[in-house]
Amino acid sequence: MTLIIAAGCIVLLLAVVLVALFRKVFAPARAEDVDPVWLHEFDVETYRPMERLLDPDDYEFLEKQDGYRPGMARELRKKRQRILRQYLQGLGRDFDRLHRTARLLVLYAPSDQPELVRELLKQSTVFWGSMAIVRLRLAVPLLGAVDFKKLLGTTQWMRGQVAVYLPAR
């Protein structure tokens, strides 16, 4: 009986994640989402430090220090996870803004670009799916190490697509 309840909870959780993913991917783009100053200043490198926040070498180094207490590593991990969640929130907001801008640019492009539209949809799905996996792995560390490559890679790709349409400064 508990197995059935657990399976039902997992299915329900997956359904909620899928609904949230589709809402993100298909959210309407608005002209006010496009800010040329922000677009020129945006740099994915801003998010690179989050790759090191959960580095196990830091905790090993901490354990070797004089005055180390076991609770210190746990406290450091909690603080770093909180910082990482803030990074993820900002990255999600920036990716969403880039994606909406790219969709608007495609909408007003002088010619149809169905391949680009498909790729925008694919990259958005990859990004938000990767975001869900990262958040799940943060919540349940036993599921494995957190990998940010897809999140940063899709954001860099989206930035590149938008840059094609940006006027030079």
Stockholm file with secondary structure:
# STOCKHOLM 1.0

chainA/1-169         MTLIIAAGCIVLLLAVVLVALFRKVFAPARAEDVDPVWLHEFDVETYRPMERLLDPDDYEFLEKQDGYRPGMARELRKKRQRILRQYLQGLGRDFDRLHRTARLLVLYAPSDQPELVRELLKQSTVFWGSMAIVRLRLAVPLLGAVDFKKLLGTTQWMRGQVAVYLPAR
#=GR chainA/1-169 SS CHHHHHHHHHHHHHHHHHHHHHHHHTCCCCGGGCCHHHHHHCCGGGGGGGGGTTCHHHHHHHHTSTTCCHHHHHHHHHHHHHHHHHHHHHHHHHHHHHHHHHHHHHHTSSSCCHHHHHHHHHHHHHHHHHHHHHHHHHHCGGGCCCCCHHHHHHHHHHHHHHHHHSCCC
#=GC SS_cons         CHHHHHHHHHHHHHHHHHHHHHHHHTCCCCGGGCCHHHHHHCCGGGGGGGGGTTCHHHHHHHHTSTTCCHHHHHHHHHHHHHHHHHHHHHHHHHHHHHHHHHHHHHHTSSSCCHHHHHHHHHHHHHHHHHHHHHHHHHHCGGGCCCCCHHHHHHHHHHHHHHHHHSCCC
//
